[in-house]
Amino acid sequence: MNKPAYLYGIRLNQTQFLHQLFQVLLVGLTLGMMRTVVPALAESEFGVPKGSFVLLMAFVVAFGFVKGSLNFVAGRLSERVGRKKVLLWGWFSALPIPFMIMYAPSWNWIVAATVLLGINQGLTWSMTQTAKLDITRPDQRGLTIGLNEFAGYVGVAIAGIATGYMATAFGARQGLLIFGLTVIVLAIVLTFVWVKDTLPWAKQEGVRHAAGLSTGPIARFPQNISSSPTTWEVFTLMSWRDKRMAAISQAGLVEKFVDALIWVFYPVFLYQHGLNLSQIGWVIGVYGFVWGGTQLFTGKLSDHIGRHKPIVAGMWICGAGVGMMMLGETALWWSFSAAVTGFGMALLYPNLSAAVADIAHPNWRGSAIGIYRFWRDLGYGIGALALGLVAKLNDSISSGFWFVTIAMFVSGLIVLIWSEETHARLNPAK
């Protein structure tokens, strides 16, 4: 019997693309429920001593190291067992989280819940992105990842605002229990019923490349790697053997310093300056909405002008927005600064992933994306540790903001010097 022909493109796979898009919205909602209430009430609700910056950052450190590791595992594993199974495993790992928050007797339980959140995010977010790249065309990668991150981070923003209101209405613990359980159970049901495994699309694409049947300009794939590489081969290529991939990976790691800062220091900073939970949710929500919403534009833009320039500009604009938080004293100014940060993130975030997808061969693209995401989300852990230490040494949260600003400018400079344009149409293989 003839094998089925798998077609590529958003329109040709519209139904499955929309299912995957809704999945990443649910992934974002799951992450967002930990963003506003938990850090702001760490002292009063969960017993974190005032001024314990390193202890406060502990749950983000745990999240970063676990999520980064699971990204690595998810990419490789999905090339063996398929994307859908890995997605389901990710959702089942999240089921205990709302109950752990509800009954947490100490901050250690929150850290443990965040470990499970890291497993959930590493498996689910990786799979939603990889699955959409499997079924779309190379000239749609920027748009595809832009839509993916739009849905995910709009979910983060909605959850941050919604949980702020639910905590006020039902209490912090019960509000998070209701919200979290609803989202996670819905995701499991939808994955079972409607999500398809997209690994066959990736395998067919690899066969077409090998047979020389691919159409259009050929990307500048790395040459110093075998056609069916080992895990170590892909890891070393992504980490240092290919300068472009190394530059992208370090930029991904450093930009997560921003997310670690916004996750923990923003709520504490704003709470100390007199904003209530709902107001904090809106300021942080502005960052999420701008980041998520403008990725609809910035992802598609990179399909036309390339990835390199938006990445460098985004690193610098995002860093500037973080520094701007220290220059004003009103909710309006902080919201504007958060919007600038979100716009910079929208320029860099989808295009870092698109750049990896551009020059990663279909045979090992899932692994490459997983390893890039390993380094990127390790930035949560490294950034949170650095932020906690910087704030402790200076006995001030504001020093963490300036640390991240400087790190973003330096990282953007490394991308400018080491990397190049990866879009096949704009910089094809010779």
Legacy VTK file of the C-alpha trace (Angstrom):
# vtk DataFile Version 3.0
C-alpha trace
ASCII
DATASET POLYDATA
POINTS 430 float
0.000 0.000 0.000
1.131 3.542 -0.711
1.956 5.705 2.276
-0.359 8.719 2.718
0.948 12.040 1.369
1.165 14.637 4.103
0.444 18.196 2.978
2.132 21.273 4.441
0.809 24.751 5.179
-1.362 26.482 7.756
-4.435 26.576 5.543
-4.132 22.923 4.472
-3.856 21.833 8.116
-6.107 24.518 9.556
-8.145 22.352 11.936
-5.141 20.667 13.536
-3.235 23.969 13.632
-6.101 25.582 15.584
-6.251 22.652 18.009
-2.521 23.024 18.672
-2.933 26.798 19.034
-5.611 26.330 21.700
-3.349 23.829 23.453
-0.590 26.418 23.825
-3.135 28.930 25.149
-3.928 26.403 27.894
-0.179 25.913 28.495
0.140 29.678 28.987
-2.831 29.751 31.368
-1.166 27.032 33.460
2.072 28.999 33.690
0.283 32.301 34.289
-1.557 31.074 37.374
1.792 31.109 39.229
2.790 34.602 38.089
0.863 37.172 40.156
-0.578 35.776 43.369
2.194 33.415 44.492
5.150 35.881 44.444
3.153 38.813 45.812
1.869 36.779 48.790
5.050 34.750 49.367
5.603 36.457 52.719
2.053 36.671 54.101
0.584 33.427 52.715
3.533 31.052 52.398
5.918 32.190 55.111
8.881 33.561 53.149
10.791 35.952 55.475
10.927 39.577 54.350
14.095 40.360 52.373
14.868 36.689 51.629
15.617 37.317 47.955
17.412 34.012 47.320
14.630 31.985 48.988
12.009 33.963 47.078
13.740 33.105 43.784
14.086 29.411 44.689
10.875 28.361 42.962
11.905 30.080 39.703
15.357 28.442 39.912
13.663 25.054 40.272
11.308 25.828 37.387
14.133 26.904 35.079
16.403 23.932 35.609
13.552 21.419 35.378
11.878 22.987 32.354
15.187 23.371 30.544
16.048 19.715 31.117
12.588 18.540 30.044
12.799 20.610 26.837
15.965 18.674 26.044
14.265 15.350 26.776
11.009 16.262 25.018
12.621 17.094 21.686
14.588 13.858 21.492
11.786 11.731 22.922
9.211 13.100 20.488
11.301 11.852 17.552
10.930 8.309 18.948
7.419 8.060 20.445
5.645 10.959 18.708
4.505 14.448 19.662
1.045 13.575 21.070
2.285 11.132 23.739
4.810 13.659 25.045
2.097 16.343 25.124
-0.187 14.071 27.172
2.580 13.198 29.626
3.131 16.905 30.145
-0.511 17.521 31.017
-0.742 14.592 33.448
2.340 15.887 35.270
0.455 19.142 36.030
-2.554 17.561 37.768
-1.150 17.698 41.344
-0.110 21.385 41.124
-3.411 23.088 42.131
-3.788 20.736 45.117
-0.206 21.353 46.260
-0.814 25.111 46.246
-4.125 24.666 48.064
-2.647 22.639 50.916
0.923 24.000 51.001
2.079 24.312 54.649
5.305 26.062 53.636
7.226 27.612 50.725
8.920 24.246 50.082
5.622 22.925 48.744
5.448 25.827 46.299
8.964 25.002 45.109
7.926 21.343 44.657
4.789 22.395 42.740
6.988 24.535 40.511
9.151 21.505 39.720
6.012 19.815 38.355
5.156 23.028 36.504
8.607 22.897 34.887
7.966 19.325 33.730
4.563 20.356 32.371
5.883 23.379 30.508
8.956 21.609 29.147
6.887 18.819 27.627
3.748 20.677 26.508
5.096 23.965 25.161
7.878 22.185 23.256
5.376 19.856 21.632
2.869 22.517 20.590
5.650 24.464 18.871
7.283 21.440 17.247
3.940 20.035 16.060
2.981 23.278 14.309
6.392 23.494 12.616
5.907 19.905 11.392
2.747 20.739 9.436
3.576 24.217 8.054
5.810 25.411 5.227
9.338 26.845 5.667
8.161 30.280 4.486
5.548 30.294 7.293
7.889 29.571 10.207
8.009 33.121 11.534
4.229 33.407 11.395
3.802 29.923 12.893
6.002 30.604 15.901
4.567 34.104 16.246
1.056 32.646 16.475
2.262 29.958 18.881
3.909 32.423 21.259
1.018 34.880 20.852
-1.433 32.267 22.084
0.835 31.100 24.894
1.735 34.476 26.335
-1.733 35.924 25.957
-2.685 32.913 28.081
-0.030 33.884 30.634
-1.363 37.463 30.720
-5.022 36.404 31.031
-4.170 34.006 33.864
-2.183 36.672 35.719
-5.160 39.026 35.682
-7.823 36.354 36.258
-6.041 34.762 39.224
-5.585 38.196 40.805
-9.354 38.682 40.774
-10.064 35.071 41.804
-7.670 35.358 44.743
-9.540 38.458 45.878
-12.927 36.756 45.484
-12.204 33.226 46.789
-8.882 33.547 48.622
-5.426 32.942 47.144
-5.328 29.164 47.538
-8.898 28.284 46.568
-8.875 30.690 43.613
-5.755 29.019 42.195
-7.223 25.542 42.815
-10.397 26.299 40.834
-8.558 28.018 37.996
-5.727 25.501 37.666
-7.830 22.359 37.835
-10.280 23.647 35.216
-7.488 24.440 32.735
-5.519 21.201 33.196
-8.506 18.818 32.984
-9.787 20.618 29.873
-6.356 20.279 28.225
-6.167 16.524 28.897
-9.625 15.906 27.439
-8.928 17.987 24.304
-5.557 16.284 23.718
-7.148 12.818 23.876
-10.028 13.717 21.592
-8.700 16.091 18.922
-4.911 16.398 18.789
-3.122 14.340 16.086
0.480 13.192 16.116
2.465 15.254 13.590
5.686 13.187 13.566
4.748 11.588 10.186
4.860 15.055 8.566
8.421 15.600 9.836
9.533 12.149 8.659
8.133 12.727 5.165
9.893 16.109 4.982
13.202 14.439 5.887
12.713 11.831 3.136
11.987 14.547 0.564
15.140 16.450 1.543
17.240 13.283 1.240
15.789 12.551 -2.226
16.403 16.114 -3.426
12.689 16.717 -3.952
12.373 19.869 -1.812
11.425 23.030 -3.661
12.566 26.615 -3.100
15.856 27.987 -1.725
17.911 25.662 0.478
18.826 26.863 3.964
22.411 27.034 5.192
22.212 23.819 7.212
25.275 23.028 9.347
27.636 20.694 7.481
29.559 19.322 10.455
26.852 16.888 11.559
25.712 13.465 10.352
22.354 12.809 8.678
21.089 10.841 11.708
23.019 12.472 14.541
23.341 11.305 18.128
21.996 13.401 20.989
25.544 14.512 21.844
26.197 15.599 18.240
23.132 17.850 18.198
23.869 19.178 21.687
27.465 20.179 20.883
26.396 21.682 17.546
23.752 23.847 19.217
25.988 24.802 22.140
29.333 25.690 20.548
30.249 23.912 17.283
28.021 26.148 15.133
28.555 29.833 15.950
25.088 30.805 14.732
23.345 28.228 16.898
25.564 29.117 19.888
24.719 32.826 19.523
21.003 32.023 19.328
21.197 29.707 22.346
22.984 32.241 24.565
20.492 34.945 23.560
17.646 32.616 24.520
19.284 31.977 27.893
19.841 35.674 28.676
16.384 36.853 27.585
14.894 34.542 30.220
16.545 36.783 32.836
13.780 39.234 31.897
11.058 36.669 32.455
12.546 35.624 35.816
12.636 39.289 36.836
9.031 39.881 35.780
7.847 36.671 37.403
9.197 37.423 40.893
10.653 40.928 41.256
7.937 42.836 39.388
5.097 41.706 41.709
7.207 42.316 44.821
8.452 45.701 43.538
4.928 46.850 42.646
3.448 45.478 45.884
6.060 47.392 47.887
5.079 50.550 45.996
1.433 50.268 47.052
-0.305 48.479 44.169
-2.899 45.822 45.043
-3.055 42.359 43.448
-5.485 43.374 40.698
-3.334 46.395 39.737
-0.190 44.260 39.744
-1.974 41.776 37.494
-2.785 44.549 35.021
0.762 45.992 34.900
2.265 42.560 34.326
-0.634 41.772 32.003
0.334 44.740 29.799
3.738 43.102 29.301
2.104 39.791 28.418
-0.531 41.254 26.104
1.970 43.416 24.194
4.433 40.535 23.950
1.774 38.087 22.862
-0.219 40.424 20.616
2.640 41.992 18.663
4.142 38.573 17.890
1.360 38.252 15.323
3.172 41.067 13.537
6.827 40.406 14.410
6.751 36.712 13.516
5.247 37.346 10.083
7.552 40.353 9.615
10.600 38.109 9.942
9.317 35.919 7.093
9.848 39.008 4.910
12.869 40.886 6.362
14.657 38.007 8.100
15.355 36.986 11.686
18.715 38.608 12.444
17.764 42.286 12.655
14.571 41.789 14.726
16.485 39.600 17.212
19.234 42.170 17.831
16.803 45.108 17.998
14.508 43.129 20.301
17.296 42.305 22.771
18.175 45.995 23.118
14.597 47.341 23.255
13.618 44.708 25.824
16.613 45.605 28.000
15.759 49.294 27.761
12.188 48.628 28.901
13.459 46.841 32.024
15.691 49.801 32.923
12.824 52.237 32.370
10.903 50.679 35.282
13.355 52.363 37.658
12.816 55.843 36.188
9.159 56.445 37.156
6.817 56.237 40.143
3.312 55.742 38.752
1.275 52.752 37.587
0.942 54.416 34.158
4.739 54.698 33.779
5.291 51.123 34.943
2.659 49.914 32.473
4.370 51.838 29.651
7.756 50.384 30.629
6.227 46.901 30.698
4.801 47.530 27.203
8.260 48.520 25.861
9.733 45.373 27.411
6.945 43.283 25.892
7.483 44.770 22.416
11.217 44.047 22.572
10.446 40.493 23.653
8.014 40.123 20.748
10.760 41.087 18.298
13.310 38.615 19.620
11.315 35.690 21.023
9.597 34.030 18.041
12.499 34.842 15.751
15.095 33.059 17.879
13.037 29.861 17.533
12.404 30.527 13.837
16.150 30.973 13.268
16.813 27.559 14.821
14.077 25.969 12.703
15.502 27.635 9.555
18.895 25.927 9.764
18.001 22.693 11.581
17.509 19.733 9.223
14.090 18.002 9.452
15.815 14.793 10.570
16.962 16.423 13.807
14.868 19.603 14.014
12.861 18.336 17.009
16.110 17.712 18.905
17.551 21.094 17.883
14.466 22.949 19.073
14.531 20.965 22.314
18.200 21.794 22.959
17.709 25.478 22.115
14.787 25.504 24.533
16.976 23.712 27.102
19.494 26.571 27.042
16.756 29.199 26.834
14.784 27.978 29.842
17.938 27.301 31.807
17.996 31.091 31.777
15.133 31.055 34.283
17.316 29.191 36.762
20.589 31.004 36.081
18.839 34.371 35.914
16.877 33.758 39.110
20.054 32.729 40.975
21.915 35.781 39.693
19.014 38.120 40.500
18.687 36.730 44.021
22.415 37.136 44.679
22.620 40.635 43.161
19.610 41.814 45.193
21.010 40.221 48.365
24.457 41.786 47.934
22.944 45.220 47.387
19.943 44.664 49.698
17.782 46.124 46.939
15.452 44.779 44.245
16.337 47.681 41.922
19.873 46.340 41.376
18.320 43.269 39.731
16.618 45.489 37.137
19.912 47.126 36.158
21.710 43.769 36.041
19.178 42.440 33.517
19.339 45.624 31.419
23.122 45.303 31.006
22.947 41.551 30.310
20.430 42.084 27.484
22.582 44.701 25.760
25.705 42.509 25.900
23.828 39.432 24.656
22.360 41.370 21.720
25.876 42.446 20.753
27.014 38.793 20.712
24.161 37.901 18.332
25.082 40.824 16.089
28.712 39.670 15.821
28.449 35.866 15.846
25.215 35.098 14.019
23.901 35.818 10.529
20.640 35.822 8.620
19.154 32.299 8.630
16.152 32.771 6.312
16.765 30.575 3.252
15.313 33.086 0.790
17.469 35.951 2.079
20.664 33.962 2.704
20.465 30.644 0.833
23.096 27.919 0.721
25.651 28.476 -2.023
LINES 1 431
430 0 1 2 3 4 5 6 7 8 9 10 11 12 13 14 15 16 17 18 19 20 21 22 23 24 25 26 27 28 29 30 31 32 33 34 35 36 37 38 39 40 41 42 43 44 45 46 47 48 49 50 51 52 53 54 55 56 57 58 59 60 61 62 63 64 65 66 67 68 69 70 71 72 73 74 75 76 77 78 79 80 81 82 83 84 85 86 87 88 89 90 91 92 93 94 95 96 97 98 99 100 101 102 103 104 105 106 107 108 109 110 111 112 113 114 115 116 117 118 119 120 121 122 123 124 125 126 127 128 129 130 131 132 133 134 135 136 137 138 139 140 141 142 143 144 145 146 147 148 149 150 151 152 153 154 155 156 157 158 159 160 161 162 163 164 165 166 167 168 169 170 171 172 173 174 175 176 177 178 179 180 181 182 183 184 185 186 187 188 189 190 191 192 193 194 195 196 197 198 199 200 201 202 203 204 205 206 207 208 209 210 211 212 213 214 215 216 217 218 219 220 221 222 223 224 225 226 227 228 229 230 231 232 233 234 235 236 237 238 239 240 241 242 243 244 245 246 247 248 249 250 251 252 253 254 255 256 257 258 259 260 261 262 263 264 265 266 267 268 269 270 271 272 273 274 275 276 277 278 279 280 281 282 283 284 285 286 287 288 289 290 291 292 293 294 295 296 297 298 299 300 301 302 303 304 305 306 307 308 309 310 311 312 313 314 315 316 317 318 319 320 321 322 323 324 325 326 327 328 329 330 331 332 333 334 335 336 337 338 339 340 341 342 343 344 345 346 347 348 349 350 351 352 353 354 355 356 357 358 359 360 361 362 363 364 365 366 367 368 369 370 371 372 373 374 375 376 377 378 379 380 381 382 383 384 385 386 387 388 389 390 391 392 393 394 395 396 397 398 399 400 401 402 403 404 405 406 407 408 409 410 411 412 413 414 415 416 417 418 419 420 421 422 423 424 425 426 427 428 429
